Amino acid sequence: MFFKILFNYVLGYVNIKIEGFYIERFINICKSKGILLWNMKREKSSILYANIGINDFKIIKNIARTSNCNIKLNKKMGLPFVFNKYKKRKVFFILLLLVLVILLISSNYIWNIEIIGDSEINKNEIIEELKNKGLSIGIAKNKLDVKSVINDIRMEREDIAWMGIDIKGTNAIVEIVKTDEKPEIVKSDEYCNIISEKSGIITKINVSNGTAKVKIGDIVKKGDVLVEGKLEGKYTDPIYVHATADIEIKTWYSIRKNFEYKQVIEQRTGNSETKYSIKINNLQINLYKVLSKFENYDTINENKKLSLFSNFYLPVEIIKQENYEKEYKTVQYSKEELKKKSINELEEELNKQINDEKNILDRYVNIKENNSYIDVELVYEVLESVGTKEKINL
């Protein structure tokens, strides 16, 4: 909204007085038509003062007529009216000309890099690599070799299947498609064994093709052959096949940690402060005192590039810094409180490793108590399907 108001300041806006008994209807119609009203101030129940863009002002007369409201122009504001007021002053026109020249020169450079595509790829890492290959903030467009940048990065990174760079205005849009990491696929006409990708106890094995190397109740380790892609004959040579089978295994997941009775926890107090900075290219100007009024705090920064249009960015960046005060509190847990808290934490962490919680057969909790802490171990007994095909190279 801030940038819409700024844009209206550049084009010009007016302050109007709306009078009538259906002001809410007038506001709702304006919203539905995308007409921005800001700095609205109510006077009594039938009078409203508001700012509106000069272009929108020309089209709200019909809306006012529809909602039975009267509109009166109070004040004209914005750059066009300022220009008109000071049009006789040479210094003003010199400054205006200077601004236009700066904008014209700026349009020949890249002032924003936008990364779109796969979210799993680290964007900061990509921006750093783009910089090393020749695409960085502030580079002249005529010095940028897009094909060379793309080829150099594609040659060095196997995780990127495709990359495209589109220059629009002062914005460089970099699109990335991640390479699919597919396991080796064994074709149906190729010979293969079935191996276990987990350790545990076999609970079910139904072989459709091949020779079973284990039986129900056998203990196996990760990497052991469960079904061999070979059939032995009494009077013939071994026949190699594509092994297929339905196999289930009982396996275990475990996690173990120590939890102290006396803990220092971190929490926010609810107090916060907002600070702003302006960054012009590589020069940052802080609009606040460097030191925070908080002794301990978390910081969240939000950067916003200024742009005149959707793809015409300026070398100016507004940095909003939010500081949230935090405090450290010492908590003394009772034995039962700590047991409950520790088990919940371990369950939350261990559940992330299980594909389907419905497959959990049993749960075991082992706790050893000490004077200052408890040692907690959580074990899940899980039933899972196993069997990875491994090609036989003859």
Secondary structure per residue as TSV (DSSP state, phi and psi in degrees):
chain	resnum	aa	ss	phi	psi
A	1	M	-	360.0	-36.3
A	2	F	H	-57.1	-41.4
A	3	F	H	-74.5	-28.8
A	4	K	H	-66.0	-40.9
A	5	I	H	-65.3	-41.7
A	6	L	H	-62.4	-39.6
A	7	F	H	-64.6	-40.4
A	8	N	H	-67.3	-29.9
A	9	Y	H	-65.8	-37.9
A	10	V	H	-67.6	-42.4
A	11	L	H	-81.5	-23.9
A	12	G	-	109.4	141.8
A	13	Y	E	-146.2	169.5
A	14	V	E	-134.4	155.8
A	15	N	E	-101.3	127.7
A	16	I	E	-122.1	159.3
A	17	K	E	-114.4	121.4
A	18	I	E	-107.9	127.3
A	19	E	E	-129.5	131.5
A	20	G	S	161.4	174.7
A	21	F	S	-95.6	-0.3
A	22	Y	-	-125.2	46.2
A	23	I	H	-64.3	-39.2
A	24	E	H	-60.1	-38.5
A	25	R	H	-64.9	-39.8
A	26	F	H	-61.4	-44.8
A	27	I	H	-64.2	-43.3
A	28	N	H	-64.3	-38.5
A	29	I	H	-66.5	-40.4
A	30	C	H	-61.3	-43.1
A	31	K	H	-63.2	-43.0
A	32	S	H	-64.7	-26.8
A	33	K	T	-95.8	6.1
A	34	G	T	73.9	23.7
A	35	I	-	-90.7	122.5
A	36	L	-	-85.6	125.6
A	37	L	E	-116.8	130.9
A	38	W	E	-139.0	168.7
A	39	N	E	53.7	44.5
A	40	M	E	-77.7	133.3
A	41	K	E	-132.1	126.5
A	42	R	E	-91.4	136.2
A	43	E	E	-126.3	111.3
A	44	K	T	63.4	-158.7
A	45	S	T	-99.3	-12.6
A	46	S	T	-117.9	10.1
A	47	I	E	-131.9	133.2
A	48	L	E	-136.0	133.6
A	49	Y	E	-107.5	137.7
A	50	A	E	-156.3	157.8
A	51	N	E	-97.0	146.2
A	52	I	E	-150.2	144.4
A	53	G	E	-61.2	148.4
A	54	I	H	-60.2	-35.8
A	55	N	H	-71.3	-37.8
A	56	D	H	-70.3	-30.7
A	57	F	H	-60.5	-30.0
A	58	K	T	-72.1	-18.1
A	59	I	T	-112.7	1.0
A	60	I	S	-90.1	-3.5
A	61	K	H	-62.4	-40.2
A	62	N	H	-66.9	-36.0
A	63	I	H	-65.9	-41.6
A	64	A	H	-62.7	-39.1
A	65	R	H	-66.3	-40.2
A	66	T	H	-65.0	-37.8
A	67	S	T	-95.0	10.7
A	68	N	T	57.4	45.7
A	69	C	-	-121.3	153.4
A	70	N	E	-106.2	141.3
A	71	I	E	-119.5	135.8
A	72	K	E	-130.9	133.8
A	73	L	E	-81.9	123.8
A	74	N	E	-97.0	-50.0
A	75	K	E	-153.1	142.7
A	76	K	E	-101.1	133.9
A	77	M	E	-140.5	166.5
A	78	G	S	108.4	171.8
A	79	L	H	-59.5	-43.7
A	80	P	H	-57.3	-38.6
A	81	F	H	-76.7	-31.4
A	82	V	H	-66.1	-42.3
A	83	F	H	-58.7	-44.8
A	84	N	H	-63.4	-35.1
A	85	K	H	-69.1	-36.7
A	86	Y	T	-112.2	25.8
A	87	K	T	-65.6	-19.4
A	88	K	T	-86.7	-5.3
A	89	R	-	-93.4	123.1
A	90	K	H	-66.9	-36.8
A	91	V	H	-60.9	-39.3
A	92	F	H	-61.1	-45.9
A	93	F	H	-67.6	-31.9
A	94	I	H	-65.6	-43.9
A	95	L	H	-64.9	-41.0
A	96	L	H	-61.2	-43.1
A	97	L	H	-63.3	-38.6
A	98	L	H	-63.9	-42.6
A	99	V	H	-62.5	-43.7
A	100	L	H	-63.0	-39.5
A	101	V	H	-64.2	-42.6
A	102	I	H	-62.6	-43.5
A	103	L	H	-62.7	-39.7
A	104	L	H	-65.0	-42.8
A	105	I	H	-67.1	-41.6
A	106	S	H	-61.8	-29.8
A	107	S	T	-65.8	-12.7
A	108	N	T	-91.9	5.0
A	109	Y	B	-124.6	162.6
A	110	I	-	-93.5	121.5
A	111	W	-	-116.9	0.5
A	112	N	E	-153.8	137.8
A	113	I	E	-120.3	120.8
A	114	E	E	-113.1	121.5
A	115	I	E	-99.7	122.9
A	116	I	E	-126.7	156.4
A	117	G	E	125.8	-145.5
A	118	D	-	-63.7	125.5
A	119	S	T	-77.0	-13.8
A	120	E	T	-74.9	-20.5
A	121	I	S	-85.0	131.3
A	122	N	-	-65.8	115.8
A	123	K	H	-69.0	-38.1
A	124	N	H	-62.7	-35.9
A	125	E	H	-66.3	-41.6
A	126	I	H	-64.8	-43.7
A	127	I	H	-60.9	-38.8
A	128	E	H	-66.7	-40.4
A	129	E	H	-68.4	-38.0
A	130	L	H	-60.5	-40.7
A	131	K	H	-62.2	-43.0
A	132	N	H	-67.2	-26.7
A	133	K	H	-94.1	-2.0
A	134	G	T	118.6	-2.8
A	135	L	-	-111.0	107.3
A	136	S	-	-144.2	165.9
A	137	I	T	-62.3	129.4
A	138	G	T	96.4	-1.7
A	139	I	-	-79.7	142.4
A	140	A	B	-71.0	139.7
A	141	K	G	-60.8	-37.2
A	142	N	G	-72.9	-10.0
A	143	K	G	-100.4	1.1
A	144	L	-	-96.1	122.7
A	145	D	-	-104.6	94.4
A	146	V	H	-61.4	-45.2
A	147	K	H	-60.9	-40.6
A	148	S	H	-65.3	-40.7
A	149	V	H	-62.7	-45.6
A	150	I	H	-63.3	-47.6
A	151	N	H	-63.1	-42.4
A	152	D	H	-63.2	-41.9
A	153	I	H	-71.9	-39.3
A	154	R	H	-62.9	-35.4
A	155	M	H	-69.4	-30.3
A	156	E	H	-94.0	-20.6
A	157	R	-	-117.8	118.4
A	158	E	T	-82.2	-14.3
A	159	D	T	-85.5	-1.0
A	160	I	E	-110.2	116.1
A	161	A	E	-83.4	-33.5
A	162	W	E	-153.2	144.6
A	163	M	E	-140.3	138.2
A	164	G	E	-133.6	142.9
A	165	I	E	-125.0	120.3
A	166	D	E	-117.9	120.3
A	167	I	E	-94.0	116.4
A	168	K	E	-126.5	113.5
A	169	G	T	62.3	-123.8
A	170	T	T	-103.9	17.9
A	171	N	E	-112.2	130.9
A	172	A	E	-105.9	113.0
A	173	I	E	-97.3	114.7
A	174	V	E	-106.7	116.2
A	175	E	E	-105.9	135.2
A	176	I	E	-127.5	136.8
A	177	V	E	-119.4	122.9
A	178	K	E	-78.4	145.8
A	179	T	-	-72.5	132.2
A	180	D	-	-74.6	125.3
A	181	E	-	-90.6	92.0
A	182	K	-	-98.5	136.6
A	183	P	-	-67.9	161.3
A	184	E	-	-64.3	125.3
A	185	I	-	-96.8	126.4
A	186	V	-	-93.1	119.6
A	187	K	-	-68.6	155.5
A	188	S	T	-65.2	-20.3
A	189	D	T	-98.7	10.0
A	190	E	S	-104.3	148.5
A	191	Y	-	-77.3	139.2
A	192	C	E	-155.9	155.9
A	193	N	E	-99.9	168.2
A	194	I	E	-115.3	122.8
A	195	I	E	-115.1	162.2
A	196	S	-	-92.4	134.4
A	197	E	S	-97.5	5.5
A	198	K	S	-141.3	164.4
A	199	S	-	-100.9	145.4
A	200	G	E	164.9	-157.3
A	201	I	E	-116.7	130.0
A	202	I	E	-67.9	126.8
A	203	T	E	-112.3	-19.9
A	204	K	E	-156.0	136.8
A	205	I	E	-149.6	112.8
A	206	N	E	-118.5	109.1
A	207	V	E	-93.7	125.4
A	208	S	E	-92.7	-33.9
A	209	N	E	-153.0	132.0
A	210	G	S	114.0	-172.7
A	211	T	E	-119.5	121.2
A	212	A	E	-68.2	131.5
A	213	K	-	-103.2	-5.5
A	214	V	-	-136.8	166.3
A	215	K	-	-133.3	170.1
A	216	I	T	-58.6	131.6
A	217	G	T	99.7	-14.1
A	218	D	-	-71.6	143.5
A	219	I	E	-93.1	127.1
A	220	V	E	-123.9	159.3
A	221	K	-	-113.0	162.7
A	222	K	T	-59.7	127.8
A	223	G	T	99.1	-10.0
A	224	D	-	-69.8	146.2
A	225	V	E	-78.6	123.3
A	226	L	E	-94.5	-42.8
A	227	V	E	-133.0	126.4
A	228	E	E	-91.6	134.9
A	229	G	S	-81.4	54.8
A	230	K	E	-151.9	136.5
A	231	L	E	-114.3	125.1
A	232	E	-	-91.4	137.1
A	233	G	-	-116.9	150.2
A	234	K	S	-67.1	-40.9
A	235	Y	S	-117.7	6.6
A	236	T	S	-126.7	163.6
A	237	D	-	-70.4	157.4
A	238	P	-	-57.9	142.0
A	239	I	E	-110.3	123.8
A	240	Y	E	-86.2	140.4
A	241	V	-	-137.5	173.3
A	242	H	B	-92.2	103.0
A	243	A	-	-66.5	136.6
A	244	T	E	-137.7	142.5
A	245	A	E	-167.6	159.8
A	246	D	E	-112.4	113.7
A	247	I	E	-129.9	136.8
A	248	E	E	-124.9	149.4
A	249	I	E	-136.7	145.5
A	250	K	E	-99.4	119.2
A	251	T	E	-129.4	175.9
A	252	W	E	-132.1	140.0
A	253	Y	E	-117.9	135.3
A	254	S	E	-141.3	155.2
A	255	I	E	-148.1	144.2
A	256	R	E	-142.3	133.0
A	257	K	E	-149.0	160.8
A	258	N	E	-101.4	140.1
A	259	F	E	-129.1	124.1
A	260	E	E	-84.5	145.9
A	261	Y	S	-65.1	-38.4
A	262	K	E	-103.4	115.6
A	263	Q	E	-128.3	148.2
A	264	V	E	-102.0	115.5
A	265	I	E	-107.2	152.2
A	266	E	E	-107.3	132.4
A	267	Q	E	-147.9	151.1
A	268	R	E	-80.8	144.2
A	269	T	E	-85.4	-17.1
A	270	G	E	99.6	-10.4
A	271	N	E	-87.6	142.8
A	272	S	E	-149.0	164.8
A	273	E	E	-143.5	148.9
A	274	T	E	-118.5	130.9
A	275	K	E	-127.6	147.4
A	276	Y	E	-122.0	147.8
A	277	S	E	-134.8	154.3
A	278	I	E	-116.3	127.2
A	279	K	E	-114.1	116.1
A	280	I	E	-107.5	105.3
A	281	N	T	56.0	-114.0
A	282	N	T	-100.2	2.2
A	283	L	E	-97.3	120.0
A	284	Q	E	-107.7	128.1
A	285	I	E	-113.1	116.1
A	286	N	E	-84.9	129.2
A	287	L	S	-97.9	34.5
A	288	Y	S	-158.3	169.6
A	289	K	-	-70.0	142.1
A	290	V	S	-62.0	-42.8
A	291	L	S	-82.3	142.0
A	292	S	-	-82.8	154.8
A	293	K	S	-78.6	-9.7
A	294	F	-	-94.8	144.7
A	295	E	S	-80.1	-42.0
A	296	N	S	-126.2	131.2
A	297	Y	E	-162.5	158.0
A	298	D	E	-100.4	145.8
A	299	T	E	-121.0	133.0
A	300	I	E	-124.7	121.3
A	301	N	E	-103.3	139.6
A	302	E	E	-127.2	117.5
A	303	N	E	-102.2	136.4
A	304	K	E	-134.4	116.6
A	305	K	E	-77.0	138.5
A	306	L	E	-82.8	137.8
A	307	S	E	-142.5	146.3
A	308	L	E	-82.9	-37.7
A	309	F	E	-132.5	-177.4
A	310	S	T	-59.8	-34.6
A	311	N	T	-124.4	17.4
A	312	F	E	-112.3	86.5
A	313	Y	E	-86.1	149.9
A	314	L	E	-104.0	157.1
A	315	P	E	-75.5	39.6
A	316	V	E	-128.3	133.4
A	317	E	E	-132.5	131.8
A	318	I	E	-96.1	124.4
A	319	I	E	-110.7	118.2
A	320	K	E	-102.4	121.9
A	321	Q	E	-113.5	118.7
A	322	E	E	-104.7	121.1
A	323	N	E	-106.4	124.5
A	324	Y	E	-111.5	118.7
A	325	E	E	-67.2	140.5
A	326	K	E	-133.9	156.9
A	327	E	E	-132.7	157.1
A	328	Y	E	-108.9	127.2
A	329	K	E	-123.0	132.6
A	330	T	E	-88.9	125.1
A	331	V	E	-118.7	132.9
A	332	Q	E	-107.2	108.9
A	333	Y	-	-86.4	146.0
A	334	S	-	-78.0	169.9
A	335	K	H	-60.9	-45.1
A	336	E	H	-70.4	-38.8
A	337	E	H	-61.6	-43.6
A	338	L	H	-69.2	-37.2
A	339	K	H	-62.2	-47.1
A	340	K	H	-63.7	-44.8
A	341	K	H	-63.6	-44.9
A	342	S	H	-67.0	-40.7
A	343	I	H	-65.7	-40.7
A	344	N	H	-61.5	-42.1
A	345	E	H	-65.4	-43.6
A	346	L	H	-68.3	-37.9
A	347	E	H	-62.2	-44.0
A	348	E	H	-61.3	-38.5
A	349	E	H	-74.7	-39.3
A	350	L	H	-75.3	-31.6
A	351	N	H	-62.6	-26.8
A	352	K	T	-66.6	-21.8
A	353	Q	T	-89.1	-13.5
A	354	I	-	-94.5	130.0
A	355	N	S	-66.8	-41.5
A	356	D	-	-143.9	117.8
A	357	E	G	-65.5	-18.2
A	358	K	G	-66.0	-20.6
A	359	N	G	-83.6	-3.1
A	360	I	E	-73.7	118.8
A	361	L	E	-84.9	-39.9
A	362	D	E	-156.4	164.3
A	363	R	E	-136.8	134.6
A	364	Y	E	-124.6	136.2
A	365	V	E	-122.5	122.9
A	366	N	E	-114.5	124.3
A	367	I	E	-126.2	127.7
A	368	K	E	-113.1	125.6
A	369	E	E	-95.6	137.6
A	370	N	-	-128.1	177.2
A	371	N	S	-67.1	-38.2
A	372	S	S	-111.4	-11.3
A	373	Y	E	-155.8	169.9
A	374	I	E	-121.2	143.0
A	375	D	E	-101.6	114.4
A	376	V	E	-115.5	130.0
A	377	E	E	-122.6	129.9
A	378	L	E	-116.2	129.1
A	379	V	E	-126.5	130.6
A	380	Y	E	-106.8	133.1
A	381	E	E	-99.9	119.4
A	382	V	E	-127.1	140.3
A	383	L	E	-101.2	123.1
A	384	E	E	-138.8	152.6
A	385	S	E	-81.1	139.1
A	386	V	E	-133.6	169.4
A	387	G	-	128.1	106.1
A	388	T	E	-115.0	132.6
A	389	K	E	-79.8	133.3
A	390	E	E	-124.2	120.3
A	391	K	E	-62.7	139.4
A	392	I	-	-94.6	120.3
A	393	N	-	-99.1	110.4
A	394	L	-	-90.5	360.0
